[in-house]
Amino acid sequence: MTLHKDLDIKTVEEEAAVFYKRFYNKLENHENPLIKSLHIPSLPGNPRRRLKRKWCRDHLI
């Protein structure tokens, strides 16, 4: 973490969160209805898993 602070750069996890949030926000206004339907907090029929895994959608919380 010191290297990131010294060079004033983001960690990979922080950068991934920024890109996923940007991607997720673009889904809402997409012209394709199938892609537009992906703009929901969790996938239908796929409940949130609470194992020690990190999912991209966890960045939205």
N, CA, C and O atoms as a Tinker XYZ file with bonds, in Angstrom:
   244  protein
     1  N      0.818000   -1.198000    0.000000    73     2
     2  CA     0.000000    0.000000    0.000000    64     1     3
     3  C      0.858000    1.257000    0.000000    63     2     4     5
     4  O      0.428000    2.293000   -0.508000    81     3
     5  N      2.040000    1.188000    0.549000    73     3     6
     6  CA     2.885000    2.374000    0.603000    64     5     7
     7  C      3.273000    2.833000   -0.796000    63     6     8     9
     8  O      3.313000    4.032000   -1.071000    81     7
     9  N      3.555000    1.888000   -1.672000    73     7    10
    10  CA     3.930000    2.240000   -3.037000    64     9    11
    11  C      2.799000    2.987000   -3.736000    63    10    12    13
    12  O      3.032000    3.965000   -4.446000    81    11
    13  N      1.569000    2.513000   -3.525000    73    11    14
    14  CA     0.424000    3.178000   -4.143000    64    13    15
    15  C      0.239000    4.588000   -3.599000    63    14    16    17
    16  O     -0.099000    5.509000   -4.342000    81    15
    17  N      0.459000    4.748000   -2.318000    73    15    18
    18  CA     0.320000    6.082000   -1.720000    64    17    19
    19  C      1.442000    7.005000   -2.174000    63    18    20    21
    20  O      1.208000    8.178000   -2.462000    81    19
    21  N      2.654000    6.478000   -2.237000    73    19    22
    22  CA     3.792000    7.296000   -2.651000    64    21    23
    23  C      3.650000    7.769000   -4.096000    63    22    24    25
    24  O      3.945000    8.923000   -4.409000    81    23
    25  N      3.200000    6.879000   -4.967000    73    23    26
    26  CA     3.059000    7.229000   -6.381000    64    25    27
    27  C      1.690000    7.804000   -6.710000    63    26    28    29
    28  O      1.433000    8.213000   -7.843000    81    27
    29  N      0.816000    7.832000   -5.715000    73    27    30
    30  CA    -0.544000    8.360000   -5.874000    64    29    31
    31  C     -1.293000    7.648000   -7.000000    63    30    32    33
    32  O     -1.871000    8.285000   -7.881000    81    31
    33  N     -1.269000    6.300000   -6.951000    73    31    34
    34  CA    -2.008000    5.499000   -7.922000    64    33    35
    35  C     -2.979000    4.592000   -7.177000    63    34    36    37
    36  O     -2.802000    4.300000   -5.995000    81    35
    37  N     -4.003000    4.158000   -7.894000    73    35    38
    38  CA    -5.026000    3.297000   -7.294000    64    37    39
    39  C     -4.585000    1.838000   -7.332000    63    38    40    41
    40  O     -3.775000    1.440000   -8.168000    81    39
    41  N     -5.133000    1.052000   -6.413000    73    39    42
    42  CA    -4.877000   -0.384000   -6.431000    64    41    43
    43  C     -5.714000   -1.005000   -7.542000    63    42    44    45
    44  O     -6.610000   -0.364000   -8.091000    81    43
    45  N     -5.418000   -2.244000   -7.865000    73    43    46
    46  CA    -6.162000   -2.937000   -8.918000    64    45    47
    47  C     -7.631000   -3.050000   -8.536000    63    46    48    49
    48  O     -8.506000   -2.873000   -9.383000    81    47
    49  N     -7.909000   -3.344000   -7.275000    73    47    50
    50  CA    -9.296000   -3.484000   -6.822000    64    49    51
    51  C    -10.060000   -2.161000   -6.940000    63    50    52    53
    52  O    -11.218000   -2.151000   -7.357000    81    51
    53  N     -9.426000   -1.062000   -6.580000    73    51    54
    54  CA   -10.076000    0.252000   -6.699000    64    53    55
    55  C    -10.329000    0.604000   -8.161000    63    54    56    57
    56  O    -11.384000    1.135000   -8.508000    81    55
    57  N     -9.358000    0.305000   -9.009000    73    55    58
    58  CA    -9.497000    0.593000  -10.439000    64    57    59
    59  C    -10.598000   -0.271000  -11.053000    63    58    60    61
    60  O    -11.375000    0.209000  -11.878000    81    59
    61  N    -10.668000   -1.542000  -10.654000    73    59    62
    62  CA   -11.708000   -2.441000  -11.161000    64    61    63
    63  C    -13.088000   -1.953000  -10.745000    63    62    64    65
    64  O    -14.034000   -2.030000  -11.528000    81    63
    65  N    -13.212000   -1.453000   -9.526000    73    63    66
    66  CA   -14.502000   -0.939000   -9.051000    64    65    67
    67  C    -14.949000    0.250000   -9.886000    63    66    68    69
    68  O    -16.127000    0.355000  -10.228000    81    67
    69  N    -14.035000    1.139000  -10.218000    73    67    70
    70  CA   -14.375000    2.315000  -11.034000    64    69    71
    71  C    -14.852000    1.886000  -12.417000    63    70    72    73
    72  O    -15.868000    2.380000  -12.905000    81    71
    73  N    -14.122000    0.966000  -13.052000    73    71    74
    74  CA   -14.490000    0.531000  -14.391000    64    73    75
    75  C    -15.802000   -0.246000  -14.400000    63    74    76    77
    76  O    -16.604000   -0.088000  -15.321000    81    75
    77  N    -16.037000   -1.091000  -13.376000    73    75    78
    78  CA   -17.282000   -1.850000  -13.356000    64    77    79
    79  C    -18.479000   -0.938000  -13.132000    63    78    80    81
    80  O    -19.525000   -1.138000  -13.749000    81    79
    81  N    -18.348000    0.059000  -12.262000    73    79    82
    82  CA   -19.450000    1.001000  -12.038000    64    81    83
    83  C    -19.758000    1.777000  -13.308000    63    82    84    85
    84  O    -20.923000    2.018000  -13.624000    81    83
    85  N    -18.728000    2.164000  -14.030000    73    83    86
    86  CA   -18.922000    2.884000  -15.295000    64    85    87
    87  C    -19.624000    1.981000  -16.314000    63    86    88    89
    88  O    -20.550000    2.417000  -16.999000    81    87
    89  N    -19.182000    0.725000  -16.411000    73    87    90
    90  CA   -19.796000   -0.241000  -17.319000    64    89    91
    91  C    -21.259000   -0.485000  -16.953000    63    90    92    93
    92  O    -22.126000   -0.505000  -17.827000    81    91
    93  N    -21.530000   -0.668000  -15.663000    73    91    94
    94  CA   -22.883000   -0.941000  -15.182000    64    93    95
    95  C    -23.821000    0.222000  -15.496000    63    94    96    97
    96  O    -24.974000    0.003000  -15.868000    81    95
    97  N    -23.341000    1.449000  -15.350000    73    95    98
    98  CA   -24.176000    2.616000  -15.632000    64    97    99
    99  C    -24.481000    2.749000  -17.119000    63    98   100   101
   100  O    -25.523000    3.294000  -17.482000    81    99
   101  N    -23.602000    2.266000  -17.979000    73    99   102
   102  CA   -23.843000    2.318000  -19.422000    64   101   103
   103  C    -24.909000    1.312000  -19.850000    63   102   104   105
   104  O    -25.552000    1.504000  -20.882000    81   103
   105  N    -25.106000    0.251000  -19.082000    73   103   106
   106  CA   -26.092000   -0.768000  -19.445000    64   105   107
   107  C    -27.509000   -0.208000  -19.455000    63   106   108   109
   108  O    -28.337000   -0.630000  -20.262000    81   107
   109  N    -27.790000    0.728000  -18.577000    73   107   110
   110  CA   -29.142000    1.263000  -18.429000    64   109   111
   111  C    -29.634000    1.945000  -19.703000    63   110   112   113
   112  O    -30.821000    1.874000  -20.021000    81   111
   113  N    -28.750000    2.596000  -20.424000    73   111   114
   114  CA   -29.150000    3.358000  -21.610000    64   113   115
   115  C    -28.800000    2.664000  -22.919000    63   114   116   117
   116  O    -28.811000    3.299000  -23.974000    81   115
   117  N    -28.495000    1.390000  -22.870000    73   115   118
   118  CA   -28.103000    0.678000  -24.084000    64   117   119
   119  C    -29.320000    0.453000  -24.974000    63   118   120   121
   120  O    -30.432000    0.260000  -24.482000    81   119
   121  N    -29.100000    0.481000  -26.289000    73   119   122
   122  CA   -30.220000    0.332000  -27.225000    64   121   123
   123  C    -30.689000   -1.109000  -27.377000    63   122   124   125
   124  O    -31.841000   -1.337000  -27.745000    81   123
   125  N    -29.833000   -2.083000  -27.104000    73   123   126
   126  CA   -30.200000   -3.491000  -27.206000    64   125   127
   127  C    -30.971000   -3.897000  -25.945000    63   126   128   129
   128  O    -30.435000   -3.782000  -24.843000    81   127
   129  N    -32.227000   -4.374000  -26.081000    73   127   130
   130  CA   -33.028000   -4.722000  -24.899000    64   129   131
   131  C    -32.443000   -5.874000  -24.074000    63   130   132   133
   132  O    -32.645000   -5.921000  -22.861000    81   131
   133  N    -31.729000   -6.794000  -24.706000    73   131   134
   134  CA   -31.125000   -7.893000  -23.949000    64   133   135
   135  C    -29.998000   -7.383000  -23.050000    63   134   136   137
   136  O    -29.844000   -7.835000  -21.915000    81   135
   137  N    -29.231000   -6.456000  -23.559000    73   135   138
   138  CA   -28.152000   -5.875000  -22.758000    64   137   139
   139  C    -28.734000   -4.953000  -21.696000    63   138   140   141
   140  O    -28.243000   -4.906000  -20.568000    81   139
   141  N    -29.774000   -4.226000  -22.059000    73   139   142
   142  CA   -30.415000   -3.313000  -21.105000    64   141   143
   143  C    -30.985000   -4.083000  -19.910000    63   142   144   145
   144  O    -31.015000   -3.562000  -18.795000    81   143
   145  N    -31.434000   -5.312000  -20.136000    73   143   146
   146  CA   -32.020000   -6.105000  -19.051000    64   145   147
   147  C    -30.970000   -6.567000  -18.034000    63   146   148   149
   148  O    -31.332000   -7.058000  -16.964000    81   147
   149  N    -29.692000   -6.421000  -18.343000    73   147   150
   150  CA   -28.629000   -6.786000  -17.401000    64   149   151
   151  C    -28.425000   -5.733000  -16.327000    63   150   152   153
   152  O    -27.653000   -5.942000  -15.391000    81   151
   153  N    -29.107000   -4.604000  -16.454000    73   151   154
   154  CA   -28.953000   -3.501000  -15.495000    64   153   155
   155  C    -29.836000   -3.738000  -14.270000    63   154   156   157
   156  O    -30.798000   -3.005000  -14.036000    81   155
   157  N    -29.504000   -4.756000  -13.502000    73   155   158
   158  CA   -30.186000   -5.052000  -12.243000    64   157   159
   159  C    -29.109000   -5.411000  -11.220000    63   158   160   161
   160  O    -28.054000   -5.917000  -11.602000    81   159
   161  N    -29.347000   -5.163000   -9.930000    73   159   162
   162  CA   -28.308000   -5.408000   -8.918000    64   161   163
   163  C    -27.845000   -6.859000   -8.798000    63   162   164   165
   164  O    -26.676000   -7.109000   -8.505000    81   163
   165  N    -28.738000   -7.809000   -9.017000    73   163   166
   166  CA   -28.327000   -9.213000   -8.958000    64   165   167
   167  C    -28.963000   -9.954000  -10.118000    63   166   168   169
   168  O    -30.037000   -9.582000  -10.590000    81   167
   169  N    -28.305000  -10.987000  -10.569000    73   167   170
   170  CA   -28.821000  -11.745000  -11.696000    64   169   171
   171  C    -30.013000  -12.580000  -11.258000    63   170   172   173
   172  O    -29.984000  -13.149000  -10.167000    81   171
   173  N    -31.066000  -12.676000  -12.072000    73   171   174
   174  CA   -32.235000  -13.477000  -11.699000    64   173   175
   175  C    -31.862000  -14.957000  -11.555000    63   174   176   177
   176  O    -31.127000  -15.510000  -12.374000    81   175
   177  N    -32.376000  -15.572000  -10.517000    73   175   178
   178  CA   -32.101000  -16.985000  -10.283000    64   177   179
   179  C    -30.693000  -17.244000   -9.773000    63   178   180   181
   180  O    -30.271000  -18.396000   -9.668000    81   179
   181  N    -29.965000  -16.182000   -9.456000    73   179   182
   182  CA   -28.595000  -16.328000   -8.980000    64   181   183
   183  C    -28.436000  -15.496000   -7.711000    63   182   184   185
   184  O    -27.999000  -14.347000   -7.775000    81   183
   185  N    -28.787000  -16.068000   -6.555000    73   183   186
   186  CA   -28.728000  -15.289000   -5.313000    64   185   187
   187  C    -27.298000  -14.890000   -4.973000    63   186   188   189
   188  O    -26.335000  -15.482000   -5.460000    81   187
   189  N    -27.187000  -13.888000   -4.141000    73   187   190
   190  CA   -25.854000  -13.441000   -3.712000    64   189   191
   191  C    -25.149000  -14.567000   -2.972000    63   190   192   193
   192  O    -25.736000  -15.226000   -2.114000    81   191
   193  N    -23.912000  -14.775000   -3.305000    73   191   194
   194  CA   -23.110000  -15.792000   -2.632000    64   193   195
   195  C    -22.237000  -15.104000   -1.606000    63   194   196   197
   196  O    -21.657000  -14.054000   -1.882000    81   195
   197  N    -22.142000  -15.670000   -0.464000    73   195   198
   198  CA   -21.341000  -15.062000    0.592000    64   197   199
   199  C    -20.141000  -15.922000    0.945000    63   198   200   201
   200  O    -19.731000  -15.978000    2.104000    81   199
   201  N    -19.587000  -16.580000   -0.036000    73   199   202
   202  CA   -18.337000  -17.279000    0.198000    64   201   203
   203  C    -17.230000  -16.230000    0.199000    63   202   204   205
   204  O    -17.505000  -15.040000    0.049000    81   203
   205  N    -16.008000  -16.653000    0.364000    73   203   206
   206  CA   -14.908000  -15.690000    0.371000    64   205   207
   207  C    -14.509000  -15.315000   -1.051000    63   206   208   209
   208  O    -13.324000  -15.227000   -1.373000    81   207
   209  N    -15.492000  -15.099000   -1.880000    73   207   210
   210  CA   -15.256000  -14.692000   -3.257000    64   209   211
   211  C    -15.690000  -13.255000   -3.428000    63   210   212   213
   212  O    -16.576000  -12.764000   -2.729000    81   211
   213  N    -15.062000  -12.605000   -4.352000    73   211   214
   214  CA   -15.462000  -11.242000   -4.670000    64   213   215
   215  C    -16.024000  -11.240000   -6.081000    63   214   216   217
   216  O    -15.371000  -11.693000   -7.020000    81   215
   217  N    -17.219000  -10.735000   -6.220000    73   215   218
   218  CA   -17.885000  -10.664000   -7.504000    64   217   219
   219  C    -17.887000   -9.212000   -7.961000    63   218   220   221
   220  O    -17.868000   -8.295000   -7.141000    81   219
   221  N    -17.909000   -9.012000   -9.258000    73   219   222
   222  CA   -17.923000   -7.649000   -9.803000    64   221   223
   223  C    -19.111000   -6.855000   -9.283000    63   222   224   225
   224  O    -18.986000   -5.663000   -9.000000    81   223
   225  N    -20.241000   -7.494000   -9.158000    73   223   226
   226  CA   -21.444000   -6.787000   -8.709000    64   225   227
   227  C    -21.352000   -6.334000   -7.257000    63   226   228   229
   228  O    -22.135000   -5.487000   -6.828000    81   227
   229  N    -20.418000   -6.880000   -6.500000    73   227   230
   230  CA   -20.228000   -6.433000   -5.120000    64   229   231
   231  C    -19.698000   -5.008000   -5.064000    63   230   232   233
   232  O    -19.816000   -4.353000   -4.028000    81   231
   233  N    -19.120000   -4.516000   -6.147000    73   231   234
   234  CA   -18.617000   -3.142000   -6.180000    64   233   235
   235  C    -19.749000   -2.124000   -6.196000    63   234   236   237
   236  O    -19.521000   -0.948000   -5.915000    81   235
   237  N    -20.946000   -2.550000   -6.516000    73   235   238
   238  CA   -22.077000   -1.624000   -6.589000    64   237   239
   239  C    -22.636000   -1.291000   -5.224000    63   238   240   241
   240  O    -23.388000   -0.327000   -5.082000    81   239
   241  N    -22.287000   -2.058000   -4.234000    73   239   242
   242  CA   -22.825000   -1.854000   -2.883000    64   241   243
   243  C    -22.066000   -0.769000   -2.165000    63   242   244
   244  O    -22.375000   -0.456000   -1.015000    81   243
